[in-house]
Amino acid sequence: MSEHNSYVSPFSTRYASPEMQYLFSDNMKFTTWRKLWLSLAKAEKALGLDITDEQIEELASHVNTVDYEVAKAREKEVRHDVMAHIYAYGVDCPKAAPIIHLGATSCYVGDNTDVIVLKEAMKIVEAKLCSVISNLSDFALKYKDMPCLGYTHLQPAQCTTVGKRAALWINELLYDLDELRYRIKNLKMLGSKGTTGTQASFMELFGGDSDKIKKMEQMIAEDFGFDGVVPVSGQTYSRKVDAAIISTLSGIAQSAYKFANDMRILQAFKEIEEPFETNQVGSSAMPYKRNPMRCERICALSRYVICDSLNPAITASTQWFERTLDDSANRRISVSEAFLAIDAVLGIYINVTSGLVVYPEMIKSRLMAELPFMASENIMMDAVKKGGNRQKLHEKIRVYSIEAGKTVKEQGKENDLLKRIASDSEFGLSYEELKNIVSPEKYTGRASEQTVEFIENCVKPALEKFKGPLQKSSELNV
């Protein structure tokens, strides 16, 4: 069948990165199975089972040589993927074939591989999350002093600064980063628990020696960089692990959605824009348009992750006793695609934050259209200092504010409140004095100081815990 006649996931062609796609690939899965079988055999040999060095060497030399055609043909016969790959590994390793998977059940390779993939996938998410936070931190510090109009209910409120608003975006991402790191740190392997989690088969193999069984699990965990295995389980690790991790991804998606929504509004206000390339087309019909398509895509994919987080939650709640298999088909899709989607979200987020375009004059213009209203109390206090009557001036400002508001809303003219006040001798303030009173920098409170303190005290320590390179920019496929 032609590739154009069958479904191909957009995550593979448009959105997710090669490194995240690889983690959920057949190659990652089945070579990890072989590494787990090798680790099991090494531990069993070390603890006294009759396994030879030659068998271990044979297994080690064929970890990465999976013959998928042999496995596929065998699975068609036996209808069992683990048994098919045990067979294929045995074909590659005839001397070791009798001891592959000794004492284990399917979940030994299946679930432990899933845990390994989850950990590596979360590390990729951590790296990209830190990159976004770093980009936004640079932006916040650069614009920490630039006054802008703040909003509550999407209605003009008191002033803030462009940088302080970015600090709000970062703050939510720090919550997500803390939670993600908790998930990485506390993730445990399943170990080798047997069919119902009792390790009965290993009790048989090791003659009832519990210490050897516990040592075997610890050795396997150490082979894969884990500090231990879950203390108890049925056949599988608890599906609440999946639910918790995908919930963490949902939290990242919520934060990304918030940022992207804010950006879409700011772009409509013509205050800040996402990057727009020279040859980029905003609309097939309207040549002048500069649509916020990247932020729209962040929202679209984030919404998918938020909704997808219900899947592992329902799966965790419906597992019967020691295990049922209704988890498998759902997890195969929901867990992998949650990671592929959040990977795409963060890739776009890095791209957007690496090239935000700020329009200072438009920001100032929108602010000054509203600031006279907000400064009315300060104006009144200065007028009282010059001998004015507070009660009379309060009523006059109230009336002038209503009239100026009508001028803006009904006639589409600029805010003339300051001119109305300047022309009233009872205030005793000139137009120049009034303009000085409404200087935006006087109305941002501690916004700039808060931003610096937040970056220094909270953001930098969080980023310093990440030892890898930060990805300061990201190319989009489309």
SENU-916115 format. One record per residue (C-alpha): residue number from 1; residue in one letter; x, y negated, z. Coordinates in steps of 0.02 Angstrom, whole numbers. Example, Ala and Ser with C-alpha at 12.3 -4.5 7.8 and 13.67 -1.06 7.14 Angstrom:
// SENU-916115
[1,a,[615,225,390]];
[2,s,[684,53,357]];
This chain:
// SENU-916115
[1,m,[0,0,0]];
[2,s,[65,-174,-43]];
[3,e,[117,-282,105]];
[4,h,[-12,-408,43]];
[5,n,[-152,-281,63]];
[6,s,[-128,-243,247]];
[7,y,[-140,-346,405]];
[8,v,[19,-424,470]];
[9,s,[18,-510,639]];
[10,p,[46,-699,629]];
[11,f,[160,-678,780]];
[12,s,[280,-584,666]];
[13,t,[273,-703,519]];
[14,r,[236,-876,590]];
[15,y,[253,-893,777]];
[16,a,[359,-781,889]];
[17,s,[549,-784,890]];
[18,p,[655,-638,827]];
[19,e,[724,-607,1002]];
[20,m,[551,-590,1079]];
[21,q,[488,-485,933]];
[22,y,[634,-365,955]];
[23,l,[588,-329,1136]];
[24,f,[420,-260,1080]];
[25,s,[490,-167,930]];
[26,d,[499,21,903]];
[27,n,[688,12,910]];
[28,m,[690,-68,1082]];
[29,k,[560,54,1145]];
[30,f,[632,217,1084]];
[31,t,[815,180,1113]];
[32,t,[767,132,1291]];
[33,w,[677,298,1309]];
[34,r,[840,383,1260]];
[35,k,[939,276,1384]];
[36,l,[817,328,1520]];
[37,w,[835,512,1475]];
[38,l,[1024,491,1478]];
[39,s,[1017,404,1647]];
[40,l,[905,541,1718]];
[41,a,[1022,677,1657]];
[42,k,[1176,588,1729]];
[43,a,[1092,567,1898]];
[44,e,[1032,748,1901]];
[45,k,[1206,810,1856]];
[46,a,[1288,701,1990]];
[47,l,[1167,772,2118]];
[48,g,[1207,952,2079]];
[49,l,[1095,1013,1938]];
[50,d,[1170,1124,1804]];
[51,i,[1205,993,1671]];
[52,t,[1373,983,1582]];
[53,d,[1484,838,1534]];
[54,e,[1466,895,1353]];
[55,q,[1278,877,1362]];
[56,i,[1292,703,1438]];
[57,e,[1416,649,1304]];
[58,e,[1302,715,1167]];
[59,l,[1153,619,1236]];
[60,a,[1257,460,1252]];
[61,s,[1320,470,1072]];
[62,h,[1143,478,1001]];
[63,v,[1055,342,1101]];
[64,n,[1041,226,950]];
[65,t,[1017,355,811]];
[66,v,[829,382,819]];
[67,d,[764,479,669]];
[68,y,[591,404,655]];
[69,e,[537,520,515]];
[70,v,[572,674,622]];
[71,a,[478,597,769]];
[72,k,[332,546,660]];
[73,a,[314,718,584]];
[74,r,[322,801,754]];
[75,e,[194,681,830]];
[76,k,[74,724,689]];
[77,e,[86,906,746]];
[78,v,[80,886,935]];
[79,r,[-19,723,950]];
[80,h,[97,663,1089]];
[81,d,[225,525,1063]];
[82,v,[339,569,1209]];
[83,m,[348,753,1162]];
[84,a,[383,702,982]];
[85,h,[531,595,1034]];
[86,i,[597,726,1155]];
[87,y,[598,843,1005]];
[88,a,[684,714,892]];
[89,y,[817,681,1026]];
[90,g,[842,868,1042]];
[91,v,[868,884,854]];
[92,d,[1007,754,869]];
[93,c,[1074,836,1028]];
[94,p,[1052,1025,1014]];
[95,k,[1166,1065,1161]];
[96,a,[1074,943,1276]];
[97,a,[899,984,1211]];
[98,p,[856,1103,1355]];
[99,i,[886,972,1490]];
[100,i,[807,817,1409]];
[101,h,[664,749,1516]];
[102,l,[701,877,1653]];
[103,g,[571,859,1793]];
[104,a,[498,701,1720]];
[105,t,[326,653,1656]];
[106,s,[286,540,1508]];
[107,c,[272,386,1617]];
[108,y,[454,406,1667]];
[109,v,[504,341,1496]];
[110,g,[345,246,1453]];
[111,d,[322,145,1612]];
[112,n,[506,117,1651]];
[113,t,[532,54,1474]];
[114,d,[385,-63,1496]];
[115,v,[461,-132,1656]];
[116,i,[630,-157,1571]];
[117,v,[547,-247,1427]];
[118,l,[444,-355,1546]];
[119,k,[601,-410,1637]];
[120,e,[696,-452,1477]];
[121,a,[544,-542,1405]];
[122,m,[526,-646,1563]];
[123,k,[710,-694,1549]];
[124,i,[678,-761,1373]];
[125,v,[528,-857,1439]];
[126,e,[633,-927,1582]];
[127,a,[767,-989,1461]];
[128,k,[641,-1077,1351]];
[129,l,[544,-1147,1498]];
[130,c,[705,-1222,1567]];
[131,s,[742,-1295,1396]];
[132,v,[574,-1382,1391]];
[133,i,[599,-1448,1568]];
[134,s,[772,-1512,1521]];
[135,n,[705,-1603,1367]];
[136,l,[564,-1682,1466]];
[137,s,[685,-1733,1604]];
[138,d,[792,-1828,1479]];
[139,f,[636,-1911,1413]];
[140,a,[572,-1954,1588]];
[141,l,[735,-2038,1638]];
[142,k,[748,-2133,1475]];
[143,y,[573,-2207,1494]];
[144,k,[559,-2213,1683]];
[145,d,[544,-2403,1683]];
[146,m,[428,-2427,1533]];
[147,p,[256,-2481,1597]];
[148,c,[104,-2403,1517]];
[149,l,[-80,-2393,1548]];
[150,g,[-131,-2256,1669]];
[151,y,[-298,-2168,1654]];
[152,t,[-422,-2084,1768]];
[153,h,[-575,-2005,1684]];
[154,l,[-486,-2060,1523]];
[155,q,[-535,-2237,1571]];
[156,p,[-403,-2372,1600]];
[157,a,[-340,-2368,1779]];
[158,q,[-183,-2437,1863]];
[159,c,[-16,-2444,1775]];
[160,t,[111,-2305,1776]];
[161,t,[267,-2281,1670]];
[162,v,[299,-2173,1518]];
[163,g,[433,-2079,1615]];
[164,k,[325,-2050,1768]];
[165,r,[191,-1972,1658]];
[166,a,[322,-1853,1589]];
[167,a,[368,-1810,1769]];
[168,l,[189,-1749,1793]];
[169,w,[210,-1631,1647]];
[170,i,[375,-1568,1719]];
[171,n,[301,-1545,1892]];
[172,e,[175,-1418,1828]];
[173,l,[310,-1326,1733]];
[174,l,[413,-1313,1893]];
[175,y,[268,-1222,1975]];
[176,d,[271,-1101,1830]];
[177,l,[460,-1081,1837]];
[178,d,[456,-1041,2023]];
[179,e,[321,-910,1996]];
[180,l,[410,-834,1846]];
[181,r,[571,-817,1945]];
[182,y,[476,-734,2086]];
[183,r,[407,-607,1962]];
[184,i,[580,-572,1890]];
[185,k,[662,-554,2060]];
[186,n,[530,-439,2133]];
[187,l,[501,-326,1982]];
[188,k,[540,-144,2021]];
[189,m,[559,7,1909]];
[190,l,[434,148,1924]];
[191,g,[576,271,1950]];
[192,s,[538,454,1926]];
[193,k,[380,495,2022]];
[194,g,[306,642,1928]];
[195,t,[131,680,1870]];
[196,t,[32,609,2016]];
[197,g,[171,512,2101]];
[198,t,[217,648,2227]];
[199,q,[384,698,2146]];
[200,a,[334,881,2167]];
[201,s,[434,936,2014]];
[202,f,[592,857,2084]];
[203,m,[563,940,2252]];
[204,e,[568,1103,2155]];
[205,l,[725,1054,2057]];
[206,f,[821,995,2210]];
[207,g,[761,1130,2328]];
[208,g,[660,1012,2435]];
[209,d,[804,889,2463]];
[210,s,[714,720,2477]];
[211,d,[876,624,2499]];
[212,k,[938,682,2329]];
[213,i,[774,630,2248]];
[214,k,[785,456,2324]];
[215,k,[969,444,2274]];
[216,m,[924,495,2097]];
[217,e,[797,354,2082]];
[218,q,[919,227,2152]];
[219,m,[1053,281,2027]];
[220,i,[931,261,1882]];
[221,a,[877,89,1944]];
[222,e,[1057,31,1956]];
[223,d,[1091,90,1777]];
[224,f,[962,-37,1717]];
[225,g,[1004,-181,1832]];
[226,f,[861,-160,1956]];
[227,d,[882,-162,2144]];
[228,g,[756,-24,2172]];
[229,v,[599,69,2123]];
[230,v,[420,51,2183]];
[231,p,[397,138,2352]];
[232,v,[237,229,2304]];
[233,s,[139,255,2145]];
[234,g,[20,369,2056]];
[235,q,[80,426,1886]];
[236,t,[106,245,1832]];
[237,y,[166,87,1915]];
[238,s,[19,-17,1976]];
[239,r,[-63,-109,1832]];
[240,k,[-78,-257,1950]];
[241,v,[103,-291,1901]];
[242,d,[48,-324,1722]];
[243,a,[-96,-429,1783]];
[244,a,[17,-536,1893]];
[245,i,[147,-563,1757]];
[246,i,[22,-608,1621]];
[247,s,[-63,-723,1746]];
[248,t,[104,-811,1764]];
[249,l,[112,-829,1575]];
[250,s,[-64,-898,1581]];
[251,g,[-3,-1029,1705]];
[252,i,[132,-1081,1582]];
[253,a,[0,-1090,1446]];
[254,q,[-108,-1201,1556]];
[255,s,[36,-1321,1583]];
[256,a,[80,-1323,1399]];
[257,y,[-102,-1352,1352]];
[258,k,[-110,-1501,1471]];
[259,f,[45,-1579,1393]];
[260,a,[-13,-1549,1216]];
[261,n,[-186,-1619,1251]];
[262,d,[-110,-1775,1327]];
[263,m,[3,-1793,1176]];
[264,r,[-142,-1776,1055]];
[265,i,[-231,-1919,1145]];
[266,l,[-72,-2025,1151]];
[267,q,[-48,-1997,965]];
[268,a,[-228,-2054,935]];
[269,f,[-186,-2209,1039]];
[270,k,[-30,-2233,931]];
[271,e,[79,-2240,1087]];
[272,i,[184,-2081,1069]];
[273,e,[193,-1958,925]];
[274,e,[259,-1784,901]];
[275,p,[399,-1767,771]];
[276,f,[341,-1790,592]];
[277,e,[457,-1735,452]];
[278,t,[492,-1837,296]];
[279,n,[400,-1722,177]];
[280,q,[267,-1662,299]];
[281,v,[86,-1677,238]];
[282,g,[-41,-1729,369]];
[283,s,[-199,-1698,268]];
[284,s,[-240,-1627,96]];
[285,a,[-371,-1764,74]];
[286,m,[-302,-1914,169]];
[287,p,[-120,-1953,123]];
[288,y,[-96,-2077,266]];
[289,k,[-133,-1954,406]];
[290,r,[-7,-1897,536]];
[291,n,[-100,-1759,626]];
[292,p,[-28,-1689,790]];
[293,m,[-22,-1515,715]];
[294,r,[117,-1451,827]];
[295,c,[27,-1498,986]];
[296,e,[-134,-1430,914]];
[297,r,[-45,-1265,886]];
[298,i,[19,-1266,1066]];
[299,c,[-162,-1285,1122]];
[300,a,[-224,-1149,1007]];
[301,l,[-96,-1020,1061]];
[302,s,[-106,-1070,1244]];
[303,r,[-293,-1042,1240]];
[304,y,[-258,-867,1174]];
[305,v,[-141,-828,1319]];
[306,i,[-262,-896,1448]];
[307,c,[-402,-787,1379]];
[308,d,[-286,-636,1359]];
[309,s,[-243,-639,1544]];
[310,l,[-413,-560,1578]];
[311,n,[-360,-400,1492]];
[312,p,[-229,-340,1618]];
[313,a,[-340,-397,1762]];
[314,i,[-483,-288,1702]];
[315,t,[-364,-145,1664]];
[316,a,[-292,-152,1841]];
[317,s,[-464,-148,1917]];
[318,t,[-526,2,1818]];
[319,q,[-386,128,1845]];
[320,w,[-456,286,1926]];
[321,f,[-361,371,2066]];
[322,e,[-183,419,2010]];
[323,r,[-209,361,1830]];
[324,t,[-321,353,1677]];
[325,l,[-271,324,1497]];
[326,d,[-391,184,1455]];
[327,d,[-249,65,1499]];
[328,s,[-134,118,1360]];
[329,a,[-213,52,1200]];
[330,n,[-260,-112,1285]];
[331,r,[-88,-141,1363]];
[332,r,[-3,-102,1198]];
[333,i,[-87,-258,1127]];
[334,s,[-125,-375,1271]];
[335,v,[43,-374,1361]];
[336,s,[151,-386,1207]];
[337,e,[47,-520,1122]];
[338,a,[38,-625,1280]];
[339,f,[228,-633,1278]];
[340,l,[236,-663,1090]];
[341,a,[110,-804,1106]];
[342,i,[193,-890,1254]];
[343,d,[360,-873,1165]];
[344,a,[284,-964,1017]];
[345,v,[207,-1097,1130]];
[346,l,[374,-1133,1212]];
[347,g,[465,-1136,1045]];
[348,i,[346,-1270,983]];
[349,y,[355,-1360,1151]];
[350,i,[545,-1369,1134]];
[351,n,[527,-1434,957]];
[352,v,[404,-1570,1007]];
[353,t,[500,-1629,1160]];
[354,s,[663,-1638,1064]];
[355,g,[595,-1776,951]];
[356,l,[455,-1874,1035]];
[357,v,[428,-2043,952]];
[358,v,[383,-2187,1069]];
[359,y,[304,-2351,1010]];
[360,p,[343,-2481,1146]];
[361,e,[248,-2625,1066]];
[362,m,[89,-2524,1048]];
[363,i,[106,-2463,1227]];
[364,k,[127,-2642,1286]];
[365,s,[-16,-2705,1179]];
[366,r,[-137,-2576,1248]];
[367,l,[-79,-2611,1424]];
[368,m,[-97,-2800,1409]];
[369,a,[-273,-2781,1343]];
[370,e,[-323,-2710,1513]];
[371,l,[-195,-2779,1637]];
[372,p,[-281,-2947,1668]];
[373,f,[-429,-2854,1743]];
[374,m,[-315,-2753,1856]];
[375,a,[-219,-2909,1909]];
[376,s,[-375,-3004,1962]];
[377,e,[-343,-2979,2148]];
[378,n,[-162,-3041,2132]];
[379,i,[-224,-3191,2033]];
[380,m,[-352,-3230,2167]];
[381,m,[-221,-3219,2306]];
[382,d,[-103,-3339,2214]];
[383,a,[-247,-3460,2186]];
[384,v,[-293,-3454,2371]];
[385,k,[-112,-3496,2415]];
[386,k,[-136,-3655,2314]];
[387,g,[-288,-3703,2417]];
[388,g,[-429,-3611,2329]];
[389,n,[-581,-3537,2416]];
[390,r,[-568,-3348,2415]];
[391,q,[-756,-3314,2407]];
[392,k,[-789,-3440,2267]];
[393,l,[-639,-3379,2167]];
[394,h,[-690,-3197,2187]];
[395,e,[-862,-3235,2112]];
[396,k,[-786,-3335,1970]];
[397,i,[-663,-3195,1925]];
[398,r,[-806,-3071,1930]];
[399,v,[-906,-3175,1806]];
[400,y,[-755,-3213,1695]];
[401,s,[-709,-3028,1693]];
[402,i,[-883,-2979,1634]];
[403,e,[-879,-3113,1499]];
[404,a,[-704,-3062,1442]];
[405,g,[-760,-2880,1437]];
[406,k,[-905,-2925,1324]];
[407,t,[-787,-3021,1211]];
[408,v,[-680,-2865,1192]];
[409,k,[-820,-2738,1174]];
[410,e,[-954,-2835,1080]];
[411,q,[-849,-2952,972]];
[412,g,[-692,-2848,952]];
[413,k,[-581,-2992,1008]];
[414,e,[-433,-2991,1125]];
[415,n,[-450,-3001,1313]];
[416,d,[-462,-3188,1354]];
[417,l,[-482,-3175,1543]];
[418,l,[-319,-3267,1577]];
[419,k,[-369,-3411,1464]];
[420,r,[-537,-3426,1551]];
[421,i,[-453,-3434,1721]];
[422,a,[-319,-3556,1663]];
[423,s,[-452,-3675,1601]];
[424,d,[-537,-3678,1772]];
[425,s,[-454,-3809,1883]];
[426,e,[-517,-3727,2044]];
[427,f,[-386,-3590,2020]];
[428,g,[-244,-3715,2001]];
[429,l,[-144,-3593,1893]];
[430,s,[-72,-3627,1722]];
[431,y,[-78,-3501,1580]];
[432,e,[110,-3474,1598]];
[433,e,[93,-3442,1784]];
[434,l,[-46,-3318,1749]];
[435,k,[59,-3227,1620]];
[436,n,[196,-3211,1749]];
[437,i,[72,-3141,1875]];
[438,v,[20,-3005,1752]];
[439,s,[198,-2951,1708]];
[440,p,[176,-2761,1688]];
[441,e,[331,-2717,1790]];
[442,k,[245,-2786,1946]];
[443,y,[106,-2657,1937]];
[444,t,[196,-2490,1919]];
[445,g,[226,-2464,2105]];
[446,r,[359,-2333,2141]];
[447,a,[335,-2245,1974]];
[448,s,[516,-2270,1917]];
[449,e,[588,-2228,2087]];
[450,q,[477,-2074,2103]];
[451,t,[536,-2012,1934]];
[452,v,[720,-2026,1978]];
[453,e,[695,-1944,2148]];
[454,f,[595,-1803,2071]];
[455,i,[725,-1767,1937]];
[456,e,[869,-1772,2062]];
[457,n,[788,-1679,2207]];
[458,c,[676,-1553,2118]];
[459,v,[716,-1533,1934]];
[460,k,[905,-1528,1932]];
[461,p,[918,-1396,2070]];
[462,a,[791,-1289,1978]];
[463,l,[886,-1302,1814]];
[464,e,[1053,-1267,1897]];
[465,k,[990,-1094,1946]];
[466,f,[981,-1052,1760]];
[467,k,[1155,-1000,1703]];
[468,g,[1125,-978,1517]];
[469,p,[1131,-1107,1376]];
[470,l,[983,-1225,1355]];
[471,q,[896,-1232,1187]];
[472,k,[880,-1419,1155]];
[473,s,[791,-1402,987]];
[474,s,[689,-1271,895]];
[475,e,[649,-1247,711]];
[476,l,[471,-1204,661]];
[477,n,[432,-1075,527]];
[478,v,[283,-1177,466]];
